[in-house]
Amino acid sequence: MTVPQPPSSSFSSLPDEITENILARVSRWNYPWLSLVSKRFRSLLSSKELYKTRSQIGANEIYIYVDQFSNDKFDPRWFSLWPNRDQTKRGRKIKFKQNSSGNLVVPIPCSCSSSSSSSFHSPHIQRDSMVAVGSEIYLIGGSYNRQPTSSIRIFDCRSHTWRDAPNMTVPRRDAAAVFLDEKIYVIGGGCDKNSANGFEVFDIKTQSWTALRIPDDEVRNELYVYSRAIVVQGKLYVMAGTRDYTYEPKEAKWEVAREESSIDSVDDSWCVIENVMYCVDNQGYCRWYDSEDRVWKVIKGLEQLREHRTRGLRACSSETEIANYGGKLLVIWHPNHAWFKKIKIWYAKISLETRCNGREVWGEVEWVDALLTIPRNNYGFLRCFTVSV
């Protein structure tokens, strides 16, 4: 008599749908190790269905993606900063040197998602025309020191692949681009300031471009000059040549937000955390924008961090990037000493606290660590982006 064997209770015997649902609830921090379990796991961990499930159940996590632009090859290298969720630094004195913060810097192999693309390498990077939309990063138009182009490339942070999007109506280079309400707004970038397409909008749902007219000649002429833009409180905040403007999409209304332009104040990087704008100025101070007084104020409590960042500044320049890291401020920088053969890139995570009835913002450094060390002759600049994956 043959005794029937009980059904297998191993994890591998589960249907793909159930396994996928379980894996979607696991932190993406563990995916590199889980992918080593089997080919089946590796396939499930890279599937679009898995990330769709993660989004539906609210399991998406915040990651920082960094592109490091090479001077000699005009070819970017991408890295992802994966957080160690178990690390805790509160209550401990932070030493401003390389430490074991536990974060993982992962090089990203990039490829194209279709054979129709002209290259299987990352496209040329531009400084201000990059915008994060969910788990994707859009590259808008032409790059620094390159001819204007109307092309749009998309980097999918789930599969680490590039694909093409519908072209803009006019070629651009180094345009300002921001994301708001399922649309990407693109301003300037070398097109004719009198053109009807000086300001255009990409609807992600319909995958189409439309021109956005600016009836005020003075505003249009100012925005044609190099502009920077960010989204705050549901409006576009645009830093133009002499003044700052806000644009309300629902009412199609432009207003002067500040009589003095913030371009010189924000240096090269800025971000928004809980509807407050933050930047690092060219003196190395981390600042926040007081929208009531319409002035940029210094974040208090970060004197030691500034001293570490600007040490030897008289003999060097320092490039800085900042990002919203899950409600905290992430600062990435490097001291650019001319006599150093290698450049060490650093990063710090800062928690923020509002005091004095919103009149002051204080910062507390949770950790500081070295991100990358790069040969000087292979370094151009870097950019960082916050994505939800």
N, C-alpha and C positions, 0 to 999 in steps of 0.2 A: 504494500500500500504506500502510495506516494503522499507525503505530507506537504501541503502547499506552503510555500515560503511566504512569510509576512512581507508586505510591501516595504520597499526601501524607505528609510526615514532620513536619508542623507540630503544635504542641501542641494546637491547636483541633480537630484531627481525631481525637483520642483519645476513646474512649467515656467517658461521664460517670463510670462507676464507677472507671476508672483515674485520671482527672483528680482526682476527689474524694479518692482514696487518696493521691495526690501532695500535694494541698493540705493534707491533714490533717497532713502531716509538716512543713509550713511554720509558723514562729512566727506566732501570731495578731497579733503586732506589725505584720506586713506586710499583714494583711487589708484595712485601709482603702485601701491603694494597689492591691492586687490586684483589689479590687471595681470599680476604674475601667477595667479591661481590657476587659470586655464585660458584657452583660446575663447571659450564661451563667455567667460567673465569679461575678457578684454573687449569682445564684440559688444556685449551689453553695456559696458561702461562708456562706450563711445557712441551709443545710439541716440538718435534724436528723441525717441520715445522716452528714454530715461530722463532727459533734461526737461521734457514737457511735463512729466510727472513731478519732477522737483519743483517746477514753477507752480503747478496746480496745488501742491500741498504746502507751499511756502517754505521749502527747504533750501532755496537759493542762498548762497553765501557770497560775501563781498571779497573780491580779490583785486590786487593791484597788478596791472600789466605795465611793463617798462620797455620802451624801445630805445636802444642805444645806437645812434647814428655814426657810421664810420666815415672818417674824413677821406680816406684813400680810395674806397670802393663805392661810396654813395649807397651803401647797402646796410639797412638796419638789422640789428640783432635784437630779438625779443626775449624778455625774461618775465616770469611770473613770481610775485612774492606771495607765498602760501603761509598763512598765519599758523602759529602753534597755539591752538585754542586752550592748552593747559597751562601756558605760562602766566605767571602773576608776578608783577614787579612792585605792586603798591606796598608802601610802608618801608621800602628799601631805598637806600641812597643810591642814586644813579651815578656810576662812574663813566666819564666821558672818554671811553676807549672801547675798542672792540670787545663785545661780550657775547655770552651764549644766550642770546634772546630766544633761540629755538626756531626762528623762522627759516623757511626753506626758499632759496632762490633757484628757480627751475628754468634752465634754458628751453626755449620753445622752438621746436622744429616746425617751420612753416612751409606749406605747399598750396597749390591751386586746387580748387574743387572740381575743375573741369579741364579737359584737354584743349578747349578753345582759347584758353588764356595764353598770352604770348610768352609768359615766363613762369617758371616754377619757383621763382624767388620772390621775396617780399618786394612790393613796389617802393619807389623812392618816397622818403618821408618828408612831410612838410610840418612846420612848427605849429601854426595856429589853426590849420584846417583839418584837425582831427577831433572827432567827437564820439563819445561812448554812448551807445544806445542799448540798454539791457546787457546782453552777453556779447555784443558785437561792437567793433570800432570802425567807424567810417573815415576814409581818407578822401578829402574833397579837393579835386583839382590838382594843379601843379605844385611842385615842391620848391624849396629854397634853392636859388641859383639855377632853376630850370625854367623852361618855357611854360607859359600858361596852357592848361589843358582842361577840357570839360569832363574828363573821366572821373568815375567814382569807384573806389575799391572798398570792399568790406572784409574785415578780419573777424572770423567766427572764433571766439575764445573757447567754445566747447570742443570743436574739432580741430582747431588751429589750422584752418585753411582760409585761403583768399578766394573771393569771387567778385565778379563785376556787377555793378548796379547801373540803372539807366543814367546816361550822361546828362550833365547840366545843359542849359540852353546856350550858354556862352562859356568860352575858356576862362579860367581863373588861376591865379597863383597866390598862395598865402592869404586866402580869404578868411574872414572870421566865420566860424560855424558853431551853432548851438542847437540843442535838442529841447523841444517843448511841445507837449500835447501831441505826440505821435508825428511830429513834423520836425524837419531839420531846416533851420534858417541860415542862409548864406549871404554874407554882406561883402561887397567890394571884391578885391582881388585882381585888379588890373583891367577890368572891363571899362568901357566908356561911361563916365559918370552921368551922362545924359541919356544913357540907354534905359529902356523900359525894364531891362533885366539886371539892373545894377544890384537889385535885392531880390532873390528868388527863394522859393520854399519847396522842399521835397516832402510829399505826403507818403509816409512809409506804407500805409495801408493800400493806397492806390498805385504806388510806385510811379508817381508822376511829378513833374516840375511845373510850377506856375510862377509868373513874375509878381512881385509885390511892389506896387507903385508907392513912391514917397512924394507926395504933392508939394511939400515945402522945399524950395530950391536950396535954401540955406542948410537945412538938415541933410539933404541928399549930397550936397557938395562936401559937407564935413565927413559924412560916412564913407565917401569915396576915398578920402585920405585914410591911411592905415588905421583900422579900427580893431578893437577887441570887444568880445561880447561874452556874457554869462547870463544864466537864468536865475532870477531871485524873485520870490513871492509871485510866481506865475507870470512874470513879465521878463522881456528881454532888457538887460541892462547893458548898454553899448557905450564904450569909452572911445570917443572920437578925437579929432584933432585939438579942439580947444575946450569942449564941454562933454559932459556925460549925458546920455539920453536914456529914457525908458520907452519901451514899445509894448502896448497892450494889444495882443492879437484879436481878442474878442471885439474890441471897439475900434481896432485899427487906428490907434491914437498914439502919437509921439509927444513926449513931454521932456523938458529939460530937468534932469535929476540933480545936476551939479554944475555950477557956472565955471568951474575949473576942471579940466580933464584929469582923470586918474591914471592915465597911461604911464606917466613918469613915476607914479607912486607904486604901482603894482609890479614893477620890474617885468619879469617874464612869466609869472605863474600866479594863479588865483583860483579859489574854489568857493563853494557855498556849503555851509553846514547849518541846518535848521534855519534857513532863510537869512543867514548872516554871511556877508562876504568876508573872505580872508585872503591875505596876500603876504608876500615877503618883499620888502622894499630893497633898493640897491645899497642900503647901509646895513643890511642883514637883520633888520627888525621884523618880527612877525606882527602883522597888524590886522585889525578888524574894522569894518566900516559901520560907523554909527549913522544910521539912516535918518535919525531925528536932527542931529547937528550937521549932517552931511560932511563929516570929516573922517579921516582914517586915524585910528587910535592904536597905540602899541599894546600888544597882549602882555600883561604883566606876569612876572614869575619865570621868565625864560632867559634871564640874563646870562646864566651859565651856558645855556645852549648857544646863544649868540656868540659868546666868547670862544666857544669851541669851533663854531662854524666860520668865524671871521678871523681866526688866528693867522697872523701874517698877511692880512688883507692888503696892506700897503704894497706888498711885493707880488701880489697875485690878484686874480679875479675869481669870483665864486659864482657858479651857476646853480640855481635852486629851482626845484619843482615842489609843488604842494598838491595834496589831494584829500578829499573827504574819505576817510577810512572807517566806514561804519559809524559815523558820528564823531570820530576823532580826527585830529589833524596829523597827516603824514607829511613830513618834510624830507626831501631827498636833495642832497647837494654834494658838491666836490670842490675842494680848494685847488685852484688851477695854477700851481707853482710852475713857473717857466723852467726851472732847473730840475724838476722831477722827471724821470724817464717813464714813470707810471702814474696814473691818476686813480686815486682811491675814492669811490663814491660811497657816501654815508647816507643813512636814513634814521629818522627818529619818529616815534609815535607819541602824540601829545593829547592828553585829555583836557577838556575845556570846561570852565565854570564861569557863569555870569554872577557878578556881585554888584552891590550898591544900586539896586533897583535897575539893573540893566545898563548902568553907566560905565562899568568896567568889565573886562574879560580877562580871566587869569588862566594860565596854562600850567600843566604839570607833565613833565617828561616821564613817560612810563619806561621806555627803553631806547637805547641808541646802539647802532651796530653798523658794521661795514657791509655794503651791498655787493659791490664788484670792485675789482682792480683791473684796469685796462691800460695797455701800452699807450703812451701819449700820441704816437703817430697813427693810432687807430681809433682816435676819439674825436667826434664832432660835437654832438650834444645829446641830450636824453629827454624823453617825455614819459609821463606816467598817467595811467587812466584807471579809474575805478569801474569795475564791471560786476554784474550780478550773474553768477553762474550756478 
